[in-house]
């Protein structure tokens, strides 16, 4: 049944830990059987008790009954639907928000005041710091190839210096911040491409659709992270549609795009090591003249690798915490920061990846 369900972090103490069901095998159906989810296809069947499930992530080739959705709602389990690129299309979520409307009012106020620009700068700053530290880690593991990394590390460090010098409001600083991000991002991904096996090198970021295997893997990992970030925001009482850096276009989850920035390193680390570790196979991809995408063989492999990475513990606020839980902790810290009426600027983000 591993074709249907990937447990990720269910390697040890399975009775204590909740699991995330990620199901994308075509023709699979999820039914409700008493207090269990019954997952089956033409050849296999598995029953999983609802209290053991944290969330259910489904591709657009999987079916789920309304009884199963009700069971998920009754057990506070969100059901997330992904498109072919791994991006969340929608979710079924219990109707109660995680907090009072006060947090959301403060969130709206922050889009026009000092707190908003501070939040944006903290998020982007941590993203750039993560990029620098990751490149340094890759550099130290490749003696004799330091020249590949030195210039891009300086470029991103200079971008970081420009970023922390910004003092204006969000509206005035938005284009400046985007330019800084773009410069750093190009230097970062050009370096990543250079350390790829030759056949997997790429010319830059490509999103929807991906033009090469690396971007296909990275986009898929980002898609899973988006759903986790959105859930963390909702639980913390934050409005996913009210962002600070990203504009509030109709149906655009602006805060999710903002808040994911320091956590992108999780997806990037997994993607890079899958290729540099020569764990990726050509058979994992469907390739055409215009796009490259993960197929049914590649998706579970990538998801399993990402979930294992998210399940690892790192130092966070002087204790060991799994990466997947840090997203939730930081969403609550952001909510508390918004509720704090102090005028001075204080750092709220507390993530150290390396």
N, C-alpha and C positions, 0 to 999 in steps of 0.2 A: 504493500500500500504506500510505499514511499513516493510512488508516482503521483499520489493524490495529496498527501499531507507532508509538510516538512516541519519538524518540531523546533529546529534551531537550537534552543537552549534546554531541551528535554533530555540531555545526556545524563544528568545526575539528579537524584531526589525527585523523580517525576511526580510523586504524589503531592509534593508541596508547591510546585511551580505551575503557574498558568502557562498555556501555550498559545501561540498565534497560528491559526490555520491559514495557510496560503495555498489556494487551490486554483490551478489553471489547466488541468487536463481536460481536453474537449470531451463533452458528453457526460461529465460528472454531474451528479445531482445531490443536493443536500436536502434531507427530509428531517422531520421531527419524529422521534420515537421515544415516548414518555418524556423524561427529562434529559434526553441525549440528542445529539446531532448524528444522524445516520448519513454517512458519506459513501456513495456507491457509484460504480459504473458497470459496464457489461460483465466484468470478470471479478471485481473485488467489492468488499463491503466492510465498513468500519463504523463502530458506534463510539462517540466521545461524549462524556458527561458535560453538560453545559457549564457547571461551576469551574471546570478545568480550563475553559477557553477565555482568553483575554480579548481577542478580536478575530474577525474572519475577513480575509482579503480574497476577492474573487476576480478572475478574468472575465472577459465578455463571452467566453465559450462555456461557462458553467451555469447550471440552473440551481435555484434555491426556492423552496416553497414558502408560502406566506406563514404557515405554521412554524417553520424554522426561524423566520424573521421575528415573529412574536416571542418565541423562546429566547432569542438573542436579546430583545428589548427587555424582557423580564429579568434577565441576568446581567443587565448593564454591559452588553457586548455590542460593540459597533461593527457593522457590516460595511465593508468598503469595496467599491467596484472600480477596477482598473481598466484602462484602454490597452490597445496593443503595445503602446510604448511604455507601459508601467505607470502612467500618470493616473491619479485618482479622478474618476468621472463623477462620483457621487458617493454618498454614504447614507445608511439608515442609522439614526442616532436617537437615543432617548430624548424626550422633549424638554427636560429640565436643564437649565443652564447651571454652570458650576458655581455661580455667585450672584450677588445682587447686581442691580443695574448701575450701582455706584462705580464699579470698576470700568464699565464701558463708557460712562460719562467722563471719567478721568482720562480714559484712552482717547476720546474725541478731543478733549481739551489739550492733550499733549501734542496733537498734530499741529498745533499752532503756537506752542510755547517752548521754553528752554528745555524741558524734559524730552520733548520729541527729538530734537537734534542730538541730544546726549545719547538717547537710546540708539539712534541710527549710527552714530559714530562708534559706539561701543560694539555693536554687532559687526560692522565692517572691519573695525580694528582687530577684533578677535579672528575674523576670517583671514585677514592678511597675515596675522601672527601665526596662524595655523599653517598657512602656505609656506612661510619662511621656515618654520620648524620642520615641516615635512621634507622640504627640499634639503635641509641640512642633514636630516636623518638619511636620506637617499645618498647624499654626497659622501658621508662618512662610511657608508657600506660599499663604496666604489673607489678604492684607492687608485690614484693615477688619473682619475677623470674629474678632478676638482674644477677644471676650467669650464666644464659643461654647466656647473652650478653657480659659480661665483658671480657672474654678471647678472643673471636673473634674480639672485638673492639680493644684490644691491638695488636692483630696479624696484623690487617689492618693498624693500626697506625704505627707499626714498619715497615711494607712494605712501607708506605708513606715516612718514614724517609730514608729508603734505596733508594727510588726513587729519592728524591730531592738531594741526594748526588752524583748522576751520573754526570760525567763531560765529558765522552768520546763521540765520534761521533756515529751516528745511527748504522752503520754496526757493530761496536764493542759492542754497548750497547743492541742490539736487543734481544739476548738470555737472558741477565740479566733482561731486562724489562719484557719479557715474563714470566720468573720465578717469579718475584715479583707479577705480575698480577695473576698468577696461585695460589700462596699462599694466596693472599687476596681473590680471588674468591672462593676458597674452604671454607675458614672460613666464608665468607659471606653467601653462599648458604646453608651450613650445618646449620647455625643458622636459616635461613629462614625456612628450612624444619622442625626444631624443634617446631616452633610456628604454623605450619599448623594443621588443624584438623587431627587426627590420620590416617584416611583413605587416606589422600592426601599427606602424607609425602613422600619424595623422597630421593634417594641415591646420587644425584649429578646432574650436568647439562647434559642434553642429547639434541642434536640438531636435526639432520635429520636422522632418525625420532625421535620424542620425545617418551620417554618410560613411561611417566606418565602424568596425567592431568595438573599439574602445569607447566611442561616444554612445553606442547602443547600450553597452553595459552600464556606463556612468548614468545615462538618462534613466535607465530602469531602476538603479539604486536610488537616485534622487526621487523618483516617483514614490517609492515606498517611504522614504523619509518625509515627503510632503504630507502623507496621510498621518504619520506619527506626530508631526509638528502641529497639524490642524487639531488632532485629538487633544494634545497637551494644552493648546490654547483654550479650547472649549472647556476642558475640565477646570482650568484656572480662572474661568469667568471672563476671559478675553474674547473680543469679537474678531473672528478671523478675517472679516472683510474691512476692518479699519486699520490701515497700515500707516507708517510714518514716512518711509522712503518711497515705497511704491504707491502710485496714485490710486484713488478709489474708483476705478472703472466698474461698470455694471457687472455683477457676478464675478468679480475678481477678488480672490482671497489675499488681499494686499498684505495683511499682517503675517500670513504664512510665508510669503515670499521674503519678507523682512527677517522673520525670526529664524528661518532655516539657515541663514548665512554662516554662523559659527559652527553649525553641525554638518555642513557639506563635506567637511574633512572625513567624516565617517564613510561616506560613499566613495570619496576619492581614494582613500587609503585602500579599501577593499578592491576597487577597480584596478588600481595600479599594480598591486601585488598579485592579482590574478593573472595579469599579462606578464609582468617581469618574472614571476615564478613559473611561467610556462604551464599554467594549469588550464588555460583556455584552449578549446579545440575549434577548428574551423566548422565542424558539424553543428556547433551551437548557434549558428547564424543563418538567416535567410538573407541573401544578398541579391539586389537588383541594380540596374544602372543608376537609379536615383536614391536608393536608401539601403540601409542595413538594419536588421532587427533581430533580437533574440527569438529563437523558436522554442518549441515545447521541450526540447532537450536542454537548451541553454538557460531558460528562465529558472527552473528549480535549482540548478547548480549555482547561479548567481545569488538567488534569494537565500539559499542555505549559507553561503559564505558571508553575506551581509548580516544575517541574524546571529551567526556565531560571533562576529565582530561586535555587534551591539550588545551581546550578552557578556562580553569580557568586562572585568572591573578595572577602573582606573582611579587615581586619586582625585577626590572631589571634596573640598571643604574638610580636609584632614581625615578623610575616611575613604574606604574603597567602595565605589558605587558602580553598578553596571551602566554602560553608556546609554542604554535605552531609557533608563530612569532619570538621567541627568537632564534630558529634554524636558521632562515633566517638572523637575525641581526648578529649572531656570524659568519656565513659564510662570510658575507661582511667584518666583522672585521678581519677575517683571511686573506682575499684578500688584505685588506689595509695594514696589517702587512707585507705581502710578498712584497708589492710594496715599503715599507719604506726601504730606503737604509742605515739607521742608523746601526752602528755595535753593539751597546750595546743590551743586552737582556732585553726586556720589556715584561711584562705580557699582553697578548692580550685577553685571555679568561675571560669573565665577567658574570658568571652564578652563581646564588645563589638559590638553590632549596628549602632549608628549612629556 
